[in-house]
Amino acid sequence: MKKPQPLTPLFKHFIRDSESGKRLKKNGERITAGSIVNYKYVLQNLVQFSTDTDFELRVCSILRLTARELKSEKAYWKKFYKNFTEFMYKKGCFDNYVGANIKIIRVFFNYLKEEKDLYVGDFHKQFYVRKEEIDILVLSPDQLKFLIHDKEFEKRLTSTQIKLKDIFVFGCTTGLRFSDIFLLTNKNFEKTNDDWYLKLKSKKTKTYSFIKLPSYAVEVYKKYKSNNSKTTLFGEKNLSNFNRSLKRIGEMAGFTDSVEVSREKQGKTKKVNSKAKERFCDKMSSHMMRRTAITTLLILGMPEHLVRKISGHSHGSSSFNRYVHYAQAYIDKEIEKVHVKLENY
């Protein structure tokens, strides 16, 4: 006989056990703070979905259920998946975000079975996790050189904007993630003979990097280094302020060419803001730093295996292959310009 339990309290337990360290990753490490934040967003989405659509969220152990009751449970979770994903798409979400929510819900199902000894079935394995290939937007080598070297442009910036530009340039050079950049201290910088190196362990992937720095990146380090070896180089991070200010700097730099951005919903491509043309500067964000560093290295001829080592991507990384394809497209475009000049006599 069915004995349903409310889903929301169990999901809150899932979050608390993740926060306290009672629930760990498969390798024994604690769940990251970023993952826990994502769990909380999923819970908010589930509660809003249940409230707005009057859909009862509950779980039920399938042990000792009759064949008819098992069939009913299967139908319930099939309906949940359909209704919840449709609700998220109507909110304006795209495949990557909807897929990320479903992925966490699948993790929650596994938690019920493995941690709570509550076997609610394997219906979650039928929940399809959609992914989309988001357009890669990066600075061109000329745009990056402009931000590095143009002193007249820098004179137009406030001191806060200059610091943010320096951080952005540093990120576009080293390929560090935003979170790693704001953990840097003097201990991460090492001078060998006349060369400076950046050494660190990635917070996300736990991989080690040892990167030789160009002179302009060394200047950034010396400009912001602290006398206290424990003090972070760039101070406190604020992602929203960083991205908002970066867009303004891009606008002031003249990075205003129109860009057409597309996203996917249920596997179908949808244009974003088709009524209003978006400018390149409007799409500038912290993500652009790492993407720019990787593509710049590839465009300027560094072998793929060395770029992978610097960026921390594995040999079979599908995300890295996207950078390779993007860089090749850029090279092809530049070669075509040369071909046109040669063909016109």
N, C-alpha and C positions, 0 to 999 in steps of 0.2 A: 504494500500500500504506500502511496506517495506521502512523504512528509517534507514539504518544501521549507526552506530556510531563506530569510531575506538575504540578498546578495550584498547589499551595501555594508552592513556591519562586518562581513567577512573580508570585503575589500579593504576596509579600514584596518583590520588586523594584519592583512597582507602588507600594507604600508608601514604600520608600526613595527612589525617584525623585521622589515627591511631597514628601517631607521635605527633600530636598537642593535642590529648585528645578529639577531637570532636567526634571520634568514641570510645566507651568504651566497656568493656566486659559486659555480661548480668547482672553481679552482681554490676556494676557501677565502677569497678576498671579500671585503665588505662591499655592499651595493653603494655605488657612487651617489653623491648628493644630487647630481643632475638627473640620474635615473629616478630617484625618489620624487623629484619635482614633476617629472613626466607621469609617474603613477598618480599623483594628486590631480593632474590635469585630466587624466582618463576618468578618474572617479567623478570629477565635476561634470564631464561630458555625459557619463552614464546617468547621474542624478538628473541632469537637465533633460536628457532624452526621456527618462521615465516620467518626469513631471509633465513635460510638454505633450507627450504622446499617450499618456495614461497607460504605459506598458509596465506591467509588474515585473520587477527584477528579482528573481529568486533562483536558488539552486536546489537540487534534489539528488540524494544518493540513488544510484540506479540498482543497488544491490537489492535483491528480492522483489524487483518489479516484475509484473506480468508482461507478456509480449505486447499487449495492447498499451500498457503504460510506457514501455520503452519506446514504442512507436510515437506516442504522444510527446515524450521528451525530445525525441529527435525533431519532431515538427516544431516544438517550442523554440529550440535553439536555431533552427533554420529560419524561423520567422524573426527571431531576435537579430540575427546577423543582417538579414535583408532590411529590416526597419531601422536598425541603428546606423548602418552605413548610409542609407538614404537620408536619414536625419542629418548626418554629418555633412553630406554633400550639399544639402539644402542650406546649411549654415555658411556655405562658401568654401568649405575645405576641399583640398585636392588629394590625389591618391597617396602621396607620401605620408601626409598627416593622418589620414584615415587608416592607412596600413599600419602606421606606428601604433595607433590606438588598439587595433585588432591584435597586433603582436603582443602588446602588454596584457591584453585580456587572455590570450593563450597562455602566457606565463602565469597569470593568476590561476587558471585552471590547473596547471601543473602543481602550483603551490598547494591547492586544496587537496590534491591527491597525495603529494609527498610529505607535506608538513602537517596537514590537518587530518589526514587519514579519511578524507571525505571524497569518495569516488563518485563524481557526477557524470562519468562517461567521457568518451573521447570525441564528443560532438564538436569540440573546439578545433579539432584537426581539420575539419571541413571549412573553417573560416579562412577565406582566401586573403592573403596579405599582398595588397597591390603595391607596386613600386613604380616610380616614374623617373625618367631621365630629364632632369632640369637643365635648361640651357646654361652653359658655362659662360660667365661674363668675367673677363679679366682685363687688367690694364695692358695696353700694348707696351713694348719696350720703350717707345718714344714717350708715352705718357708717364711711365715710371721714371725715366731719365729727367723729365720735366720737374716732377715732384722732388727728385733728389737734388738737382743742380740749380734750378732757377731761383736766384737770390732776389730778383725784382718781385717775383710772385710772393716770396716769403715775407717781404716787407709789408704786404697788404694784409697779412694774417695777424690775429691777436696772439698773445703769448700762449694761450690755451690751444688755439688752433695749430700753432707751430709744433707744440708738443704732440698733439694728436697726429699731425702729418708725419712727424718723426717716427712715431710708433707704427704707423701704417707702412711707411717706407721700410722700416726694420722688419716688419712681418712679411712684406712682399719680397724681401731679400732672403730671409732665413726659412720661410715656409712653416713657421711655428703656428700652432693653433692659438686662438685668442686667449684661452685659459692658461696656456703655457707661458705666453709672453708676460702676463702679469704676475707670474711666479718667479721671474728672473731676479737674481741678486748678483752681487759681485763674484760670488763663488762659481757662477756659471760661465765666467769669462777667464780665459787663460792665455797668457802671452808666452810664446815659444820663439826664441830669437827675436826677430822683428815682426813676427806674424801673430795676429790675435785669433783665438778660436772660441766658439761657443760650444759648451758641453752641457748636456742635460738629458734627463729621462722624461719622456712624455707622460703627462698625467693620465692621458686616455689610453694609450696603447702600451705603456711601460717599456717602449723601445728607447735605446740610447742613441744620441746623435752627437757628432763631433764635427762642427762646421767651421770652415775657415771664413773669416769675415773680411769684406772689402773695406777700404779706408773710410767710406762715408758711414758705414754701419758702426765702425769703431768710434767715429766721432759722436754718433748718437749715444753710444754707451758712455763715453767719457763725459758727455754733456749732462747725463742724468744719474751717474753713479753716486752712491752714498758713501759716507765715511763709515757707516755701520754695515757690516757684511750681511746682517740679517734683514735689513730693510730692502723691500722690493724696489727694483729699478724704476718702474713707471708708476708706483703708487697704487691706489685703489682702482679697481675696474668698475665701469658702469657701461654695460653693453648698449643700452638704449641711447644714452647720451653720445657714446662713441659713434654709433651708426648715424644718428641724426646730424651730428657735427660733420661727419665725413661726407655726407651728401652735400652739405653747404660748401665744403672745401672743393669738392669735385665741380660744383657749379661755378665757383670763383676761378677755377683752373680752366674753365671752358670745355669741360668734358660733357657737352650737352647734346651730342648727336642722338638722334632718335633710335630707340631700340625696340624691337618687337619681341615680347616675351610670351611664351606659351606654357601652359601647364596641362596636366591630364586629370580627368575625372572619369572613373570607371574605364580606364584604358583609352579614352577618347581625348584627343588634343583640343584644348580650349584656349583661345587667345585671352590674355589678361589685359584688362583696361583697353578694350578695343576702341572705345569712344574717344579716348585721349591718348595721344602719343606719349610714351614714357621716354625720358632722357637717360643717357648712360649714368649720369651722376645720381639720378634717383634710385638706381639699383646698386650703388656702392655700399658695401657693408664689411664687417669684419671677415666674413667668409672669403671675400675677394683677395685678402692678403695671401693666404695659403695657395689658393688657386693660381694667383699671378706668379708666385715664386716657382711653382712646379712647371707651369707652361712656359715661363721665360727661360728656365734652364733647358727645357726641351727644344724650344724655338731656336735658341742660340747654340745648339749643337751638343749639349752634354748627353752622353750615352744613357739610355733608359735605366740600366741597372744601377748606375750611380745616383740618378735622381730618386729612384726607389729607396736607396739606402738613406739618403738625406731626408726624404719625406716620411720614411717609416712604413711605406706600403709593401705588402708581401708580393711575391712573384706573380701570384695568380689574381691579384686584386683587380676586380672589374672596374672599380671607381678610378683607379690609376689609368686603365686603358682608355677611359674617356678623355683624359688629359692628352694622351698620346694622339688620339684621333683629332682632337681640337688643334693641337700644335701642328699636325700634318696638314690640316685644312688651311691654317694660317700660312704655312710655308708654301703650299700650292698656290695660294692667292698672290703671294709676293712674287713667285716665279712667273705667274701669268702676266704680271705687270712688265717683267723683263722681256717676256716673249712678245708682247704687243709692241714694245719699242723696237725689237729686232725685226719684226715682220713688216713694220712701216718704213719703207725706204724713201 
